[in-house]
């Protein structure tokens, strides 16, 4: 172990040699500099010495000395000559060891400009890179490769956990330089088609080592980027492609190397996989975070000049469709056991999933709608990208169908998932959705396939299919053919049969359940046939039964509320359909029978309580409260329905479904308390207490809050308050001889009279509300 005195002596020698080399630049002096730097670099390889050599030496002139020596060693060039490489290599080693795990020395080197010099050297080598595709690795000899590796090592050591250096390197676009250079030095997979010798194998090992250090440095610059500075831009995209291409089988190129050492081969295969993993994770991250990356990838699909002729997005799609585990992984002589191979296969699958997410993000970029969707060729509706995605879905369904007879057929869930998610993002416009449903694509009947939607389908696949259906159905206008097309294809029956609403709760299932609810909600809006398909039972339980059971058992407010909104749309569609004329005095038409049967299915305690709970829990959302009130009003048009509605209005909201009160709510307050306060007059309101938001215990409480519209979580428009009056009128009219009227009078009359007093002399909509309230009160007298 070197002593502090010896380290300081070596540092002093370097200072003196710097002075001499400035005066007389000779090969002998550079040789002496090389040897001195080597000794000091070796001494500083050891950390945590008793005398803290690193700190003491770092506080000398060594950082400035090293920076000046680098500049002088280059002799005005961007990269070193062959004669200068050995000296420069040892200087870089010394710099790397000086700042290893030492923030103070990192700061000294940064102040001296040493990391900046490393970037300049790497930029010099990167100037020799023309860009992908690479038919051979960048032509650098061993000494130059060592310079590149050590320069990257300096940047890695200097930036690890140290923000000032990271920020400076990001401002110099060091990550892009390192990426361009490392991929050119080690194009993944290219070693398979290169003649090998023992010396050549050592060079490939050196090249793969550079790739490893480069990825570590890039990860450090990105993952610990506290200020979210831009590390990469779209210019780097072509340099991701070689890693993907290395895993796409090419029938025209040999994938077998027989003359390479097995240990070396295993190491290079690992390097290829590491490069692929880093590339795919980076692609996914950039597509999520940077809009310009998403836009650039889409533009490059039709115009490869965007990326210098490299078809980035096309190669990504080829990788998803054709990329596979390398055959070399399975050679017995390689020595990998089943566990090793399984781990690598899993890593590869994760890479493919990341590229799929990238494709989906690119398709989901709003500004890419008109880039990826191309109507210029009537033979290819939607353009090449859309046709490819449609083809993937149809191919998956066809292959799954064939697999029943051919067990060797390979499931390609990944293709179907990618295609459904990507098309779902592009189908948010009605005109696009219609193209997907009409010939030649005709996707609706394809999407009903049990190969896509069944209890046995992978939940991720069902999520993708339902996501596509949701966006297609959501894009429909009131007069659109979309609900009809999807309804005729049996989409609702397919969703009901998929069992997604029967499954128990977990995070992924819940997302799919909400998506399926969304599809059905949109399809049942204004479409009575779709409403019938949901609620009238087929060979098994109806969709309505499944949905009500899900609403009851779920702890998710989204599932409960959105699921109940399906009931709202179903009721509105059925009740808005005019009765069909009877064919004679004794027999109604088939449609009218179906309508009456559907109405009866909706007049149940389960339906009315679900709707009442929607009203109770939605105090922040007047739209939801109004939807629930309107649906309850329609159910109340029939005496049996009115009685069920009245009973549901006074059923307390289940505790597990109770909304979380905001801080200003007094949990013990109810609407009955508020009614008592109204009776007591204005003395209560004159107290200097803060406004109090009462917590509705049941739907009647919420309706009272809507009518009063004081200290609510939201302001309720006049139209909602009038609809509440209409609901109460309807209940009173259709429940004669019950306690409904007396119950409403007890709970609401004082509050309503107070509201009516405040509305005296009101005009416009407020006047209409006052008339509605007065009419309601008169009906109770």
Secondary structure, 3 states (H helix, E strand, C coil): CCCHHHHHHHHHHHHHHHHHHHHCCCHHHHHHHHHHHHHHHHHCCCCCCCCCHHHHHHCCCHHHHHHHHHHHHHCCCCCCCCCCHHHHHHHHHHHHHHCCCCHHHHHHHHHHCHHHHHHHHHHHHHCCCCCCCCCCCCCCCHHHHHHHHHHHHHHHHHHCCCHHHHHHHHHCCHHHHHHHHHHHHCCCCHHHHCCCCHHHHHHHHHHHHHHHHHHHHHHHHHHCCCCCCCCCCHHHHHHHHHHHHCCECCCCCCCCCCCCCHHHHHHHHHHHHHHHHHHHHHHHHHHHHCHHHHHHHHHHHHCHHHHCCCCHHHHHHHHHHHECCCHHHHCHHHCCCHHHHHHHHHHHHHHHHHHHHHHHHHHHCHHHHHHHCCCCCCCCCCCHHHHHHHHHHHHHHHHHHHHCCCCCCCCCHHHHHHHHHHHHHHCCCHHHHHHHHCCCCCHHHHHCCCCCCCCCCCHHHHHHHHHHHHHHHHCCCCCCCHHHHHHHHCHHHHHHHCCCCCCCCCHHHHHHHHHHHHHHHHHHCCCHHHHHHHHCCCCCCCHHHHHHHHHHHCCCHHHHHHHHHHHHHHHHHHHCCCCCCCCCCCCCCHHHHHHHHHHHHHCCHHHHHHHHHHHHHCCCCHHHHHHHHHHHHHHCCCHHHHHHHHHHHCCCCCHHHCCCCCCCECCCCCHHHHHHHHHHCCCCCCCCCCCCECCCCCHHHHHHHHHHCCCCCCCCCHHHHHHHHHHHHHHHHHCCCCCHHHHHHHHHHHHHHHHHHHCCCCCHHHHHHHHHHHHHHHHHC
